[in-house]
Amino acid sequence: MEARPEVSPVDVGMSLVASRSLHERRVVVTGGSREELLKRVRAVAESTATGGAARDGGITPRPVFVFPGQGAQWVGMARELLTSSTAFAARMSECAVALSSFVEWSLLDVLDDADALERVEVVQPALWAVMVSLAEVWRSYGVEPAAVVGHSQGEIAAAVVAGGLSLRDGARVAALRSRAIGTGLAGRGGMVSVASPVDEVRRRIEALGGAVSVAAVNGPSSTVVSGTPEALDVLLARCERDGTRARRVAVNYASHSWQVDEVREQILADLAPVEPQTFTVPFFSTVTGDWLGGERGPDAEYWVRNLRQTVRFEEAIRALAGEGFGAFVECSAHPVLTASVRETLEAAGSDAVVVGSLRRDDGGARRMLTSLGEAFVHGVPVDWTRAYTGSGARRVDLPTYAFQHQRFWWEPDAAPPPEGSAADAAFWQAVEGGDAEALAGALEVDDASVAHLLPALKSWRQRQLVTSTVDGWRYRTRWVPMSTARQPTLSGTWLLVVPEGRAGEAVGPTAAAVRDHGGDAVTVELPAGAVRDRIADMLRGVQAEGGEYRGVLSLLSLADGPPTGAGVSRAGLTGTLALFQALGDAGVNAPLWCLTRGAVAVADREQVGVPAQRMVWGLGRIVALEHPERFGGLVDLPERWDTRAGRLLAAVLAGAEGEDQVAIRPSGMFARRLARATRPGPGAVWRPRGTVLVTGGTGGLGARVARWLARSGAEHVVLACRRGPDAPGASALREELEATGTRVTITACDVSDRTALARLLDDVSDGCPLSAVVHTAAVLDDAVVERLTPEQIDRVLRVKADGAWHLHELTLGMDLDAFVLFSSVAGTLGASGQGNYAPGNAYLDALAEHRHGLGLPASSVAWSAWAEEGMAEGGIGTVARRHGLPEMAPELAVSALAGAVAEGEPNVVIADVEWDRFHVAYTATRPSPFLADLPDVRRLAHAAGPGTRGGRARRPGRQAGRSGDPGRTGDGDARRGT
């Protein structure tokens, strides 16, 4: 631009966004003139600060649109944007029309009316319109929300943007509810913002006799209260006296308090005509603290609760950060929540970006473009070509990139490492070595002063090292909402395979979902117990038009129902296995999709209806590793079907999102993700008492657990195994445990025998009742999927799955503290060669969720390898280490168990994973969206460059389960032990 003054800066800008590659390191510069732009570009080149430039880079984050409550307003807000943004102006006009049926003032006029904006019945609808219209501006630049969240009245705008309310109903709620506040509550209350954690604020207001309520929890040190003016005056005076920062919010009513009850009936009557709609974008509720489920959006009753209950904003932001959302965009006339969001994210350990839209007295195009730029440089995709629409800009030739010379000759560090690091190391080395003399020298005190303190320091240091190590092993699975294509397209013929006699259940809607989106469907019904050869013959007799199927959809899991006296149903698992084998025999190479219903729980309160169907999910993960080119994915269908569910299923099958483990619910589509688990709270440790039953009790893992139970307070340990006292090492184990003072019973019992197990439980003394069950028993019979037989499956599931179900049923009337199931990462991640092991472990995870839904204690712990003697035959441990799964020290693993049980979550993964090696091997033949949101994996993808976020792309022709696949040893020692 300096060398060619005749070139328009608009043409240069257009050419940059239209013809240059997009790099992770980005800079956006805004300016109102050629000179200003040049000045700011020079500042960027010189790395000096400038208000119009932002720099950073990162992996593409999923954005959340944030909508605040009252407080963002200012006289003249967004007025400039009305003349510079067609998207904003058009949406504001639509909002004005929608509001006109419920208010007597003009939306566009009140933006400049200071007196009008002082009235709640004006300012709240006006803010609603501005927020909805600002969201439209972000969307016009290609920024689509992956989720929305609102604060108080901001949820009305969030519901409209997410599709849960029509624009007219959004206007109705904003206008009529604020009118009820103005006529029924205004002048009788107020609100105060206190810079303190909510627990401290609750203690402060206890003495005010219920006259003050917690209105909103905005962040770790930001709480808003509401109440009567007199009580708030007392609170403000006390805060000032104590040096606690507090300020009065500029409102004269007490929302989110008991006063709202007085206008409840009026609001319900005014909002009765509201017709909620189906969400098109996931909606996280700050009323419930969870995703808002159900087939429809919020009704009149919800909007009363929204005004009455505490706003759980901090909780919502923590949850969204925990589910991997990486950008929070506040759609408001002034950013009133960004500080609280940042504080919450920092406390949660998230590095998500937080940006606003407009600012007070800065509400035009430049401010909006700067906000878009702030999001863009942090990885949010922005379609900058929209900024040049109608400008007449044209492409011009741009100079090539200048080469950057980089030296690769080693040079010494510019500065030596800080001395403190060596001093710290020497200090702790003295502590760990018990060297009182060295420690006294480091502290410059006499030996006697530290002699009595040294044991405590050493103990504390050891505990901290253990805690730090174990915390790094803790993971959990989550379900995160996903946005999908509005109108997915399928093609070709799809084969639907269903259990005989069940074709009218979910099959009709599934076939309709395929046909309604461009594909064709052919249905085959399999008789119960059909074996591999017979299924192959049936498949050969059904030909797709054109000779090739586009995909195969199996609904064979629908044959599974509740367990019977014989144990857990295997029909869906064995049928799916036989189908997959037969497809290969018949030469059908189309990818297999396994559909279940009620196999997974997406939300905490959701019930796992049929845990047996989860076994197909375990098998599917093995098939994906052994035969990546022949497996599509796993989909859990909703109990009730509608056209939206059909569209979501079609979107998954079309592969637009690249997801292969999905649950479809009335509230949308959810994808399975692995996430790091939060650290248990202080003192959150399971302390065993009374009698504890350990199945597989004399095996490697059972014995380790028994030793920990004896040390930790269990009065009586019952060890059940097939050979009982005759098991190898049983006598020595008994002597070791009894030496701790614990009573020990070693008994022969096959846990797959319900009658024998019932007798064992009946023998437990009432004087020392059963308080916990730890199910470690297992039988191994490994094989690759292609060679697996129904007999092998039954042999393994009798102990692993049937035994767990019998324990669940027989202990239902007992007051248990813990019900612990030893699962495996084979069921969580998959592991080649363990198609006969992963399904049983997946069942344990489902059973734990089933019990959790019933309000019963349950902990299914998916372990990776334990370094237990005799558990790594054939070099399994060596291969596991090579692929990034080193064995865990048993003492540390057992200590992790206590925290996992106390935490109360139904599923937890405890695994020592070296992600730089494991992820490369695990995704060598198939990408893994399941791992994509882990910070460890995101860092690897960022370091590897663009296009690697979800793992490597599939490599056609590469066979799974060979040297590049860690799955064969992914369960390692834990598999041998359980």
N, C-alpha and C positions, 0 to 999 in steps of 0.2 A: 504493500500500500504506500510505503514511502517512495519506492522507486517508480511507481506508476500511478501518479495522482489522478489520472483520467479514469481509473477503474473504480467503480462504485463499491463502497463497503457492503452494501446490500447484496451485490452480485458475489462478492467474495464470501460472505456468510452463507449464501445459498449454495455456492459451489462446495464449500467445506462440508456441509451436512449432506449433500447429495452425491458427492463423488469421492470422498475420502473414507478410508477404513476407520472403523470405530475401535479405539484402543481402550484398555482398562484405565490408563492414566489419562485423565481428561481435565480440561480447563474450559470454563465458559466465561466469556467477557460480554458485558452489556454496556451500552453507551448511547447517548443521544446525538452524537456528532462524530464526524471522522476524527477530529482532534482528540476527543475524549476516548474513543475506541483505541486509537494509537497509543495514547498515554497509558492506558490500562494494559494493553498487550506488552508494552515495554516493561511495566511493573511486574508482569508475570515472568517475563524473560529474566528479569533481575532478581526474582524471588522476593520482592518487597510486597508489603501488604497493600491491598486495594479493595475498597468496598464493592467493586463491581466484578471481582473475579473470585472463583472458588476452585480449589484443586483437591483432588483425592482420587481414589480408584477402588474397585472392589468387585465382588461377585454379584451377579444379578439378584437383588433381594425381592421378596414378595411384599408389596406395599399394603399397608392398612390405612384406610381413610379414617381420620379422627374428627369428631364433631363435638365442639364444646357446648356448654350451657351458656347462660347469660353472662355478659361481661366483656365480650369482644366488640361491642358496638361503639361507634364514634360518629359524630355528625359529619355527613358527607361520605360515609363508608362506601367503597366500591363505585362511587360516582364516575371516576375516570375510566374504570374498566367497562362501563356501559357503552362508552364511545370507541373503545379500542379493541374489544373482544366480541365478535359476533356470537360466539358460543354462550358467553355470559349474558349478553343482552337478550338473546332469544329465550334462554331459560328463565331469566328474570321476568320477561313478559309473560311466559306461561304461568309462573308462580303468581304474578299479579292477577291474572284472570282467575286462577284457582282460588285465591284469597277473596276476590271480589264478592263471592257468594256469602261470605261470613263476616266481613268487616265493612265499615262505612268510610274508610279512608283509602287513599291511593298509595300503593307500595312505593312507587318511584318518587312520589312527593315527600314521604316521611323520611327518606334518607337524609334530607337536609334540614329536618325540623327538630331542633334540640328539645323543645318542649314535648313533642310527641314521643320521642325516644326515651323520655323519662317514665312513660306509662308502660306497665308490664304487658297490657293487652295489645300494645303496638310493637314494642321492641322485640318480643319473642317471635311473633310471626315474621317480622322484618329480618331478624337474624336467621330464621329458618330458610327464608328465600335466598339470602345471600350464601348460606352454606351449601344449599342444594345446587345453586348456580356455579359456585366455585368448584364443586366436584365435577360439574360438566366441563369446566375449563380444563381441569387436569385430564379428563377423559378425551377431550378434543385433541390433546397432545399425545395421545396413545397410552396414557398412564391409567390402567384399569386396576381397581382395587381387588386384591385377593381376599380381603375381609374388611368389615367396617365395625367401628365401635363408637358409641356416643356417650356423652356425659349429660345426665339429667335431660333437659329438653333437647339436647343435641341428638338424642336417640330418635327423635321424630325425623330429622333430616337423614340420619343414618338409615332408617327404615325405608325411606323413599328411594335413596340412592341404591340400596340393596334389593329393591323390588318388592319388599314386603308390604308397602302401602302405595296406592296410586298417588299421583300428585295432588289430586283433589282431596283425598282422605288425609294426606299429610297436612294440607292447608287447614282442613277441618279440625284436626287435633291441635295444631299449633294455635289457631285463632280462638277456638271455643274453650280450650283448657286454660289458656292465659286470661281469657275474659272471666272465667270462674275464679281465678286467683285474684284478679283485679277487684271483683265485686265482693268476694267472700273473705279474702285473707289480707289484702293490702291494708297497711296502716296498723296491723295488729302484731307484727313480729319483725324479725330481722335475721341476719346471718353474720357470722364472724369467721374469718380465716385465721387459724392458729398454726404457727410453725413448729409443730410437735407431732410425734407419732400418735396414732389413734389410741393406743392403750393408755398413754399418758393423758391424753385429752379426756378420755372416759373417766379416769380417776378424778380429774379436775371438776367435771360437771356432776359427779355423783352427789355432791353436797347441795346442788341447786334444785333438788327435789323433783326432777322430771321436767322442769321448765325449759331445759335445753337438751337437744338431741344431736347426735352425730349425723350430719346431713350428707357428707361426702368424704371419702378417703381418697385423696388425690395422689398421694405419694408417700414414701417412707417418713417424711417429716412435714407433711402438708395435709391438714385436716380442716374441714369446714363444719361448723355447728350452726344450728338454727334454733330459735326459741323466742320467748317474749323479750321486748326491749329492756325491761327492768333486769331480767336475769342475765342478759347479754352484757349490760353495763357492769354488773358485778363481776362477771368473768373477765371482761377487759381490764378492770381495775386490778384484779388479782394477777393477771398475766403481766401487767406493767410493773407491779410490785415485785414479782419474781424474776423479772428480766426476760420473760418469754415474749417473743415477737407475735403480736396479734393485731389484726385490723378489721374494721367493720366493712362488710361487703355492701355495695350501693344498691340494696333492695330494702323494701319495707314490708316484707312478708316472710313467713317461716315455712318454706317448702321442705319436704323431707322430714316432717315432724308430725306430731299428733294433730296439729291444727288442720292438716289436709283432710282428716276424716270428716270434717264439717262440710266439705264441698264434694265428697265422694259421689253421692247420689246424683247431684247436678251434672257432674262430669260424665257419669255412666249414661245418663239420659241424653246428653248432648252428643256423645260419641257412639251411641247405639247404631247409627246407620253405617259406621265404618265397616268396610268389607276387606279384611286382610287378604293379601295375595301371597303366592309362593315366592320365597326368596330366590333371587338369581345370583346373589353374592352372599357368602356366609356372614352372619350377623352375630357378633359376640355381645351378649347382654351384660350391662353393668347393674342390672336388677338381680339377675340370678347368678352372675359370676360364671357363666358357661355359655356355650353356643346355644342359641335359641332354636330348639328343634321344632318338630311338628310340621304338618303339611302347609300351614298358613302362617302369615306374619302376625304381629301383635294385635290383639283386639282391644276393646274399650277397657276391660278389666286390667290389662297390662299397663295401659297408660295412667291408670290410677296408681298402680303399684310403683310405676316409674316416678311419680311425683311424691309418693308417700315414703318409700323405703330409702335407706342409705345408698348412695351411689358408690358402687364397688369398683371404682376406676383403677386404683393401684393394682388390685387383684386381677383385673382384666388385662392390663398391660403386661404384668408378669406372666400370665398364662399365654398370651400371644407371643411374647418373646421366647418362652419355653418351647413353643411349637414352631420356632424357626422363622417367624416373620421378621424381615430385616429392614423395613422402612416404615416410618410412621409419618403420615402427611396430614397436618391439621388444616382442614378446609374451613377457614374462618376469616373474618375481617381483620382480626388481630390475634396473634398466637398467645392464648391464655393458658394452654395446657402443655406446651412444649417443655417447659422447665420441669414440670412434674413427671412427664414421660421420660425425660432424660435421667432424672434422679432415680426413677424406678428401674429403668434399664441398667443403669450403672450398678444398682444394688443387686440386680439379677444376673450380673456378669455378661450382659449382652452388649455388643458393639453396633447395634442397629442405628441407622441414621434417623434423625428427627428433623423435619422441616415444617415451616409454616406456609402460608399463601400470601396474604396481604399483611400490612402493618398499619397501625394508627397513623393517619396523615400521610400515608404512602400506599395508596390503593389503586395504582394504575398499572399499565402494561409492563413498565420496567421492573416494578416490584414482583409482578407475577412471573416474568421471565427469569428474574434472579432466583426465585424460589424453585422454579423448574430446573434451573442450572444447579442449584445446591443438591437437589435430588439426583440429577443426572451424573454429577461427578462422583457420587457414592454408589453408582451402579444401576439406578432405576432407569429403565429404557424410556426415552423421550423421543417422539417423532418431531424433530426440529423443522421439518419441511413445512409443518403447519404454520410456523411463524412467518413464512414468506408467501403464504397464499394471498393472492390479490395485490402483491407488491410490485409485480412486473419484473421481479428478479430473474436473471438469466445466468446460465453457467459460463464461467470464464476459466481460462487456463490458470492453474496454480503452479507454483514452483514445486519441485520434488523435495522430499525430505532431505535435510542435510545429514550426512553421515556423522555419527557420534563415535569418536575414537576412544577406545577403552584399553588401558594397559592391563596385561595379565601377568606381569612380572611381580613376584612377591616383594612386598615392602613391609617393614616392621610396623607394628601398631603405633599410631601417633602418640598414644599415652599409655602408661602402664595400667594394669588393672587396679581398681581401688584397693587400698590397703585393708579396708574393713572386711573384705571377703576372706582374706587369709586369716585375719584376727578372729573372725567368727568361726572359721573352720577349726582353728587351734583351740578356741574356747570349748566347742562341742566335742572335739576329740578328747580333751582333758576330762570332760564330764563322762563321756561314754567309756573311757578307760579307767575311770575311778581315780584319777591322778589329782589328789587334793593339793599337793605341792604346786603343780603347774597351774591349777585353777586359782590358787591363792596368789600366785605371782601375777596372773593375768588381771586379777581384780585388785591387786596391790593391798591385800589384807593378810593377816597371819593365818596359818594352816588351821588353827582351832576354829576360826570364824566360819570356815566353809565345810568343816568335817561333817557337822550334823546336817548341813543343807545338801551335800553331794548326792546322797541316795535319792532324795526327792527330785532333784534336778535330773538325775539319770532316768528315773522312772517316767517323769514327764516327757523327756526327750524321746524315749522309746514309744510311749503312747502316741505322741504326735507323728512320729515316723510311720507307725502302723496305720493311724487314721488317714494320713495323707496318701499312703499307698492304696489302701482299700477304697477310698473315695474315688480314685482314678479308675477303679474297676467297675463302677456302678453305672448301669444303663437301664433304660426302660423303653418300651414301645409306646408310641402315641399315634393318634389318628388326627391328621390335619386336614382342614377343608381345602378343597381345590376348586378353582373356577374352570369351566369347560367351554368348548366351542358352542355357540348358540344353536347351530344347526349342523351336527355331524353328518357325514355321508359314508355309507357302506356300499360295497359292491360285491358281485359274485354270489356264489351259493354257500350257505352256512349249514353244517350238519348239526342237528340238535339230537343228543342222545339222552334218553329219559328212562326212568324205571317203568316197567310195565304196569299199567293201571293208574299212573300218576300224570298222564299227559295233559289233563285239564287243569292242573294246579298252577304252576308258574310257567309252564311250557307255552301256553297260548300267548300270554303277554310277552314272553321272551321272543317268540317267533315274530310277533307283531312289531316288536322293537327293531328287529332286523329288517323286516319288509318295509316298515314306515320310513326307513332311512336309506332306502335304495338297494338293499340286498334281497336275496331269496333264501328260503329256509326249507330244509328237508328234515323230517323227524323220524328217528328210529327208536322203537321201544325195546328195551332189553328185559327178558324174563329174569326173575330172581335167581341168583346163583349161576348166571351164565358165565361160562369159562372162556378163556382166551381164544381157543380154536373156534368155538361156536360164534363168538362175536366177530372174529375175522371173516368167517363165511358170510355173516349177515352184512358186514360192511362191503364185501365184494359185490353183493347183490344190489347195492344202492349206489348209483353213479350220479355224480354231480353233472349239471349241464356244462359242457365244455371239458369234462373229464377231471377237473381239479376243484377241491373245496377251498374256499377262502379261509375258513376256520372251522373248528369243532367246538361246540358248546356242550359241556356235560352237566346235566342236572341230576346225576345219579346219587348225589348226597341227599336228595329229598327222600330217599328210601330209609334214611336213618331217623329213628325216633328215640323216645326215652329208653334208658336201660331196662332190662328185664332181669328175672332171677338168674339168667345165664350170663349176665354181664352186659358190657357196653356193646351197642350195635356196631358191626364192622361192614355192613352191606355197602354203604357208600364208598368206603375206603377200598375194599376188595374189588368192587365193581369198577371204580375209577382206574385202579391199577390194571385190571384185565383189559379195560378199554384202551388204555395207552399202549399196552403191549400189542393188542390186536390191531390198532391203527398202523403200527409199524409193520406188522405181518402182512396187512392188506395193502401196503404201499401208500397209505394216506399220510402225507407229510405236513398237512396243514396244522398250524399251531392249535394246541388244546387249551381251552379256557374252562376252568372248573368253577361252577356257580354253586353257592351255598345259600342258606337262609337261616339266620339266627345263630351263626357260628362265631361271630365276634361281637364285642361290646365296644361301640365307638365312644359313648359318653359314660361317665362314671356311674350314672344311675341306670344305665341300660342293662337289661338282663340277657345273658347268653342263653338262648332258648334251647339249643340242641348242641351241647358240648361235643358230641360224637362227630358232628360235621367238621369240627376243627381239624380232625385228623387228615382230611384231604388237603388242608392248607399245609400241614407238615410234609405230606408226600409231594405236593406241588413244588415246594422249595427245592426238594431233591431233584425232581425232574428238570427244573430250570437250570441246575448246575450240570447234570449229566447229559441233557439233550436240549441245550438252549434254543436251537433252531426249531424245535418241535413243541415248545411250550409258550402259550400266550400269557396267562396270568390267572389270578384268583379274584373272584368278585362275590361279595356277600350282598344278597338282594334284600330289599325291605319286606316287612311283613305284608304291607298293603301296597298294591301296585297302582301307579297312575302314569299319565303320559310323560310326565317329567322324568320318572324313573326309567322309562323306556329310552328317552333321549340321553340320559346320563349313561346308561348301559351302552348305547350305540357309540357315544363319545369315547368310552373306554376301549371298545372293540376297534374303533377306527384308529386308535393309537395316537391321537393328537397330543395327549398329555404325556405319553410315554410311561404311564403308570402300570404296574403289574400286580399290585396288591391293594384292592380298593373295596370300600364298603359304600353302598348306595342307601341313603336314608331320605325321608321326606324333606329334610332340611338341606340336602345337597349330596355332593360326592366327597368322600374322605379317603385319603391315602395313608397307608401305613408307613411310619417313620421310626427309626431308632434315634433316641436322644439320650444325652447324659442325664442321669438321675440327680436330683437335688440331694444335698448332704442332709442326713437325718439330724433333727434338732438335738440340742444338748440333752444328754440323759436318755435319749430314745434307744433303749437297749432291751431286748427281751430277756427277762430273768426267769428261768424255768423253776417250777415248784412241783410238789406232789409227785405223781407218777407220769413219766413220759415214755411213750411207746415208739421204738425205732424199728421199722421194717428193714430187712437186709442188714440187721444190726451187727453182725460179725464180719461183714465185708469191709473193704478198705474205707469207704466213706462213712458207713454206718458206725464203724469203730471210732473214727475221728469224732463224729458227732457225739457218740456216747461219752467219750473222754471229756469233751467240753461241757456236756450236761452235768456230769458228775462234779466237775470243778465249779460249776456256776450255780449250784443250789438245788438241783433235782434230788428229791429224797429217795426215789425209786426209779430205776431205769429198766424197762422191759425190752430186751433185744429179741426180736422174732426173725427167724430164718428157717430155711427148709430143714436143715440138719440139726438145728438147735444146739445142745451142748456138745454134739459130736463134730461140729464144724471146726475146721482147722483154726487153731489159735484161740478158740473160745475159752478154754480154761485159763490161759494166761491173761486174756482180756478181763475175765471176771475178777481175778486176783488184783489186777491193776486198778479196776474201778472200785472194788470194795475197800482198797487201801485208802481211798478218799473219804470213807464213811458212808458211801452211798449203797443202798440195798440194790442188788442186781438179780434179775431173773432172765435167764437165757432159755428160750423155749422154741420147740420145733413147730412151725406153723406156715402153711402155704397161703399167702394172703389172697390168692385167687380163689380159694375155697371159702365161700362166705360163711358156711356153717362153722368151720374151724376157727375163723377169725372172730365170729360172734362168741364162741366159747372162751377164747383168749381174753376178750374184753370183759366178759362176765366175771372172770377170775380176778380182775383188778379190785383190790380191797377198797371198801367204802371209807376206811380210815385214812387212806392215802389215795384219793380219787385221781382219775386220769385228767391231766391238765393240758396235754399236748400230744400230737402225733407227728412224727417225722418219717415220711415215706421215701426210703432210698432204694427199696428192692427193685431189681430189674433182671431180665434175662436177655442175652444177646444172641442174635442170629442174623448177622449182616449179609447183605448181598446188594449188587447194583439193581436198579429198578427192572431192567430187562430180564433178570433171572429170578426175581422175587416170586414166591408162591404164597397162596392164601394160608397154607399150613404154617409157614414161617411167621406170617403176620399174626396168626392166632396165638402162637407160642409166646411171642413177645408181649402182646397186648394183655394176655391173661394176668400177668404179674403187674405190668406198668399201669394199665388203664383199669382193668376190672378190679385189681386190688385197691386202687385209689377210690373208685366209686363205692366199693364195699365199706371202706373206712369212712367215707362221707356219710353213707346211709346209717351205719351202725353207731355213729357218734352224734347224730343229729340232736338227741336229747341231752347231751352232756355239756357242761359249762367249760368249754375249752378256751385256753389262752392263745393257742397257736395250732394251726393245721398246715404243716409244711410239706411241700411236694418237691422232690429233687428232680428238676427238669434239666434241659441241656440246650446249649446254643445250637445244637443240631436242629432242634425244633424251631428256633428263632430265626437263624440265618440260613439253615440248610447245610448239608454236608454230603458230598458224593459218597456213595456206598452205604449210606445209612437210611435208605428208603424204608427200612423195617424198624428203624429206631426213632426217627424224627416224628412220625405220626403220633406215637404214644406220648412223647414229650409235649407236642402241641396240644394233645388232649388234656394233659395236666394243667397247662396254662389256662385252657378254657374252663376246666372244672374249678380252678381257683377264682376265675371271674364269675362263674355261676354262684359259688358260695358267697363271694363279695356282694353280689346283687341281692342275696337273701339276708344280708346283714351278719353273716357268719365269718369268723376269722379264717383267712386263707392266704398263703404265700407260696407261689410257685417260683422257685429260683432256678433260672437257666444258667448253669455253670459252664465255664470252659475248663480246660485241662487242670487237674490237680497233680502235683508232683508226688504221687503216692506210690510207694514201692510195689512192683508187680502189676502196675496198671498201664504200662506203655510198651507192651510186647511188640516185637516186629518193627521197632524203630518209629512208632507212631509219635512219641514225644519229640524225637529229633526232627521229623518232618513238620510237626506243628510249630516248633520253634522257628524253623526256616521260613515258614509262611506267616510269621507274625503273631503266633499264639503261644507264647511261652507258658510253661506250667506255673500254676500259682502255688505258693507255699501253703500247705494245708492249714497251718496255724492261723495264717492271715485270712484264708478263705472262711474258716469257721467263725472268726471274729466278725467277718462281714455278714454272716448269717444272722447274728443277733440283731444288728441294726436293720437288716432287710425285713425281718419279721415284725419288729417294733414299729416300723414305718407305716404298716397297715395297707400297703399297696398289694393288689393281688398278684402282680407279675413284676419281677425284677431280673435283670441280667447282671451277673457278676463274672466278668471276664477280663483278663489281662491281654489287651490287644495293642500290638504295635502297628498303628494304622498305615504308616508309610509302606510297610511290606504287605500287610494283610489286604488292604484295599486294592493294591495292584493285582495280587493273585486272584482275589475274589471276583473282580470285574473283568478278568482277562477275556472271558468268552461271552459275557452278557453284562450290560450296565445295571446298576442297582440303585434305583430311586430311593429304596428303603434306607440307604446309608447317606443319601445326598445332603441332608440337613445337618449332619454332625459337624460341629466346628472343626474337628480334626480333618474330616474329609474335604470340607470347604477350603481349608487352608492348603491342602494338597492340590485341589483343583485350581486354586488361585495361582499357586506356584507353577503349575504345569501349563497354564495359559488358557485362553478362551476355548470353549467347547468341551471342557472336561468336567463340568460341575457334577454331573450325575454318574460319573464313572466312564470307562472307556466304551466306545461304540462296539457293537457286536462284530465279531470277525467271522464271516461265513467260512465254513469248511474246517474251522478249528474244533477239535473234539473236547468236550468238557470232561472234567474228572481226571485230567492228566496232571502233568507237573505244574501247570498254571493254576490249579484249583486247590485252594486250601481246605475245601469242604471235606475231603476224605479224612482229614485229621482234625477238622475244626472242633470236634467235641473232645478229641484226645483222651486225656486221662479221666475226665469226668464221665465219659461214656463207659470206660472200663469199670468205673466205680459204681455206676448206677444201673 
